[in-house]
Amino acid sequence: MDQANAVLAAYKFTNAYRASDRVSQYLIRRVIYRDDFTENSSRSIFPYSVVQAIQQDWDLGLLEQTLGAITFDEYVLRPLDEILTKAMRAGCRIYSAAYIMPPGSSAFGRTAKHQNHLLLLERMMADHLPERLAQTRSMQEGFEKLRAYPTIGDFLAYQFITDVNYSEITKLQRDGFCCAGAWCA
């Protein structure tokens, strides 16, 4: 094995192009361009985008089989919490190490990380964040709206606005603003 292949075999790397990321591909293929989201509305797409981005290993198909579509208008925290708690007790992993979400305990007061994240999504929805993002004129402005939420740091805010921008919720120019994260050089 040559030296380059040895390095690639020994270490993990992220995708250089965001759209090639596993979570972004899931959002693009299975959420943003879903046939039943014919209007590509923010009220349908946003909850899926945030849930998938926060909890990269949650099986949205499993959640939909149990609950039906996860929509803004019908979002209910308790059934999602029950399904995820049951999955965790059965030994299923609902978080990956793709990027680490802070647990949010200090902001939302729950001991289970996923419960705090569900409460975060609930707060975003109560604040009409998708509609506010639809009014956004720049990636930086969208980033700042997301960054204002507890547990959302610079890296996650930029990842979220980038993922949301793949949809029709926003049509922001990707030039001129970047927040690459602490480990980028």
C-alpha positions as CSV (number, residue, x, y, z in Angstrom):
1,M,0.0,0.0,0.0
2,D,1.4,3.4,-0.9
3,Q,1.7,6.2,1.6
4,A,-1.4,8.1,0.4
5,N,-3.6,5.0,0.7
6,A,-2.2,4.2,4.1
7,V,-3.2,7.7,5.3
8,L,-6.7,7.4,3.9
9,A,-7.1,4.0,5.5
10,A,-6.0,5.2,8.9
11,Y,-7.8,8.5,9.3
12,K,-11.3,9.9,8.8
13,F,-11.9,12.9,6.5
14,T,-14.9,15.0,5.8
15,N,-16.2,15.8,2.3
16,A,-14.6,18.8,0.7
17,Y,-18.0,19.6,-1.0
18,R,-20.9,20.0,1.4
19,A,-23.5,18.5,-0.9
20,S,-21.5,15.2,-0.9
21,D,-22.0,14.8,2.9
22,R,-24.1,11.9,3.9
23,V,-26.6,14.0,5.8
24,S,-26.9,16.6,3.0
25,Q,-27.4,13.8,0.5
26,Y,-30.2,12.4,2.6
27,L,-31.8,15.8,2.8
28,I,-31.5,16.5,-0.9
29,R,-32.7,13.1,-2.0
30,R,-35.3,12.2,0.6
31,V,-36.6,15.5,2.0
32,I,-36.1,18.5,-0.1
33,Y,-37.3,17.0,-3.4
34,R,-39.9,14.6,-2.0
35,D,-43.0,14.1,-4.1
36,D,-45.4,14.7,-1.3
37,F,-43.8,18.1,-0.6
38,T,-45.1,19.4,-3.9
39,E,-45.0,23.0,-2.8
40,N,-41.5,22.5,-1.3
41,S,-42.8,24.5,1.6
42,S,-40.8,25.6,4.6
43,R,-43.4,24.1,6.9
44,S,-42.7,20.7,5.5
45,I,-39.0,20.8,4.8
46,F,-37.6,22.6,7.8
47,P,-38.5,20.1,10.6
48,Y,-36.9,17.3,8.6
49,S,-33.8,19.4,7.8
50,V,-33.2,20.3,11.4
51,V,-34.0,16.8,12.8
52,Q,-31.7,15.1,10.3
53,A,-28.9,17.6,10.7
54,I,-29.0,17.5,14.5
55,Q,-29.4,13.7,14.9
56,Q,-27.6,12.3,11.8
57,D,-28.4,8.7,12.7
58,W,-32.1,9.0,13.4
59,D,-34.0,6.9,11.0
60,L,-36.6,9.3,9.6
61,G,-38.3,6.5,7.8
62,L,-38.9,4.7,11.1
63,L,-40.3,7.9,12.6
64,E,-42.6,8.4,9.6
65,Q,-43.8,4.8,9.7
66,T,-44.8,5.3,13.3
67,L,-46.1,8.9,13.2
68,G,-46.7,9.8,9.6
69,A,-45.0,12.9,8.1
70,I,-43.2,15.2,10.6
71,T,-44.6,18.6,9.7
72,F,-44.5,22.0,11.3
73,D,-48.3,22.1,11.9
74,E,-48.5,18.6,13.5
75,Y,-45.2,18.5,15.3
76,V,-45.6,16.8,18.7
77,L,-42.6,16.3,20.9
78,R,-43.8,13.4,23.1
79,P,-44.3,10.7,20.4
80,L,-40.9,11.5,18.9
81,D,-39.3,11.4,22.3
82,E,-40.9,8.0,23.1
83,I,-39.8,6.4,19.8
84,L,-36.2,7.7,20.3
85,T,-36.0,6.7,23.9
86,K,-37.2,3.2,23.1
87,A,-34.7,2.9,20.3
88,M,-31.9,4.0,22.6
89,R,-32.9,1.5,25.3
90,A,-32.8,-1.2,22.6
91,G,-29.2,-0.3,21.9
92,C,-29.7,1.8,18.7
93,R,-27.4,4.7,18.1
94,I,-29.2,7.9,17.3
95,Y,-26.2,10.2,17.2
96,S,-23.2,10.0,15.0
97,A,-19.8,11.6,15.4
98,A,-20.1,13.5,12.1
99,Y,-20.4,16.7,14.2
100,I,-21.2,16.9,17.8
101,M,-24.3,18.7,19.1
102,P,-24.0,20.0,22.6
103,P,-26.5,18.3,24.9
104,G,-28.5,21.5,25.7
105,S,-29.1,20.6,29.3
106,S,-28.5,24.1,30.6
107,A,-30.8,25.7,28.0
108,F,-33.7,23.2,28.2
109,G,-33.2,21.3,31.4
110,R,-33.7,17.7,30.2
111,T,-31.1,15.0,31.0
112,A,-31.6,13.1,27.7
113,K,-29.8,14.9,24.9
114,H,-32.4,14.1,22.3
115,Q,-35.2,15.6,24.4
116,N,-33.3,18.9,24.6
117,H,-32.8,18.8,20.8
118,L,-36.5,18.2,20.3
119,L,-37.2,21.2,22.5
120,L,-34.8,23.2,20.4
121,L,-36.8,22.3,17.3
122,E,-40.0,23.2,19.1
123,R,-38.6,26.6,20.0
124,M,-37.5,27.2,16.4
125,M,-40.9,26.4,15.2
126,A,-42.7,28.5,17.8
127,D,-40.4,31.4,16.6
128,H,-41.5,30.8,13.0
129,L,-37.9,30.3,12.0
130,P,-38.6,28.9,8.6
131,E,-40.6,32.0,7.6
132,R,-37.9,34.2,9.1
133,L,-35.3,32.3,7.1
134,A,-37.4,32.7,3.9
135,Q,-37.1,36.5,4.4
136,T,-33.3,36.3,4.8
137,R,-31.2,38.1,2.2
138,S,-27.8,36.6,2.9
139,M,-26.1,33.5,4.1
140,Q,-24.6,35.6,7.0
141,E,-28.1,36.8,8.0
142,G,-29.5,33.3,8.0
143,F,-26.4,32.1,9.9
144,E,-27.0,34.8,12.6
145,K,-30.7,33.8,13.0
146,L,-29.7,30.2,13.6
147,R,-26.7,31.1,15.8
148,A,-29.0,33.0,18.2
149,Y,-30.4,29.6,19.4
150,P,-29.0,27.8,22.5
151,T,-26.6,25.0,21.6
152,I,-26.1,26.3,18.0
153,G,-22.5,27.5,17.6
154,D,-20.8,28.9,14.6
155,F,-20.1,25.6,12.9
156,L,-23.6,24.2,13.3
157,A,-25.3,27.5,12.3
158,Y,-23.3,27.5,9.1
159,Q,-24.1,23.8,8.4
160,F,-27.8,24.4,9.0
161,I,-28.1,27.4,6.7
162,T,-26.2,25.6,4.0
163,D,-28.5,22.6,4.2
164,V,-31.6,24.8,4.3
165,N,-30.3,26.7,1.3
166,Y,-30.4,23.5,-0.8
167,S,-34.2,23.8,-0.6
168,E,-36.6,26.5,-1.8
169,I,-36.9,28.0,1.7
170,T,-34.0,30.3,0.9
171,K,-32.3,31.2,-2.4
172,L,-29.2,32.7,-1.0
173,Q,-26.0,33.4,-2.9
174,R,-23.3,31.1,-1.5
175,D,-20.5,33.6,-2.3
176,G,-19.1,36.1,0.2
177,F,-19.7,34.4,3.6
178,C,-18.2,31.3,5.1
179,C,-17.9,30.0,8.6
180,A,-15.8,26.9,8.2
181,G,-15.4,25.8,11.8
182,A,-12.6,25.7,14.3
183,W,-10.6,22.8,12.8
184,C,-10.4,24.1,9.2
185,A,-7.1,25.6,8.1
